Amino acid sequence: MVKTLKSKTTKHTSTSSKKVFYTLKAAQTMQIGRELVKNLKKGDIICLSGELGAGKTTLVKGIARGLKIENDILSPTFVLVREYPIKNDAKFCHIDLYRINEPQFFDSGMEQYFTDSNICAVEWPERIKGMIPKRHIKIEMKSTKNNSRKIVISYKGYKQ
C-alpha cells in the first residue's frame, strides 16, 4: 500500500481497503504517484478515473518519475498509448481511452499491453469496464473546494 505522505498540506486518511488523499498542488499529486511506485510490480494495472482536469495525467507523471523515467510525460489522448522503457526489460504504458469505447479497444489489440511484463496506467478505464482485469489498482480523482484534489486509491483483487 502507499505510505502516508509527510507533507503539512497533504491530508491523508486510510481504511483497510482504501487510502484517501487530499492535495492542493500538482507537486503533491505527483508525490502520491512517486509513493505508489514503491509497491508496484510488473503486471500491475493502474486505473485512473475522474473528470477532465482532475489531475490524472499529473499523477501519471509522478508514477513515471518514481519509475525513473526522465522523458517528458505527455497525455496520450490522441495517440492512445505512450510506452516508456523501464528496468528489467519492462515497459510503462500510459493509455488514454477518452476517445474510444470497448469494441474499439478490443479491435485495436490494445489489450496486448496488459501483460506480466508491463506496468500500465489507464486513464478513463470506465470506457472498457468489461476488459479491465479483476486485479488492478483503482484511483478515483475529484476536484473539491478551493482547487484541492481528492484521490482515493483502492486495490482490487489483491490479497490483504
Beta strands, then each sheet from edge to edge (+ up, - down):
strand 1: 11-14
strand 2: 18-23
strand 3: 45-49
strand 4: 81-86
strand 5: 90-96
strand 6: 118-123
strand 7: 136-143
strand 8: 149-156
sheet 1: 1+ 2- 8+ 7- 3- 6- 5- 4+
end
